């Protein structure tokens, strides 16, 4: 439900609301890949590229590596 609301905020160009919603979720559940992706996307939409890069870098480290 939280992610659906985050997607809604992003689609409605309400990046600050999406960040406010998703940041605590990712803090509580740092391995929540989709939540972290949405948070990074919200940072990008909110013109906060440094924070977006931090989220996408952390996301990359979570994903399985190809052999």
C-alpha angles and dihedrals in degrees: 000000000000092000091049090054090047090053090048091053091049093049090048091053091246099133096157090056091048091050092048090051100042104037095071091045092054090045091054094040108029093171092058097116099187092047091051090048091052091047091052090048090050091052089052092048089049091053093248100129096165092059090043091054091051091054095045092047091052089047092053090053090054096053120091116260123238113239 
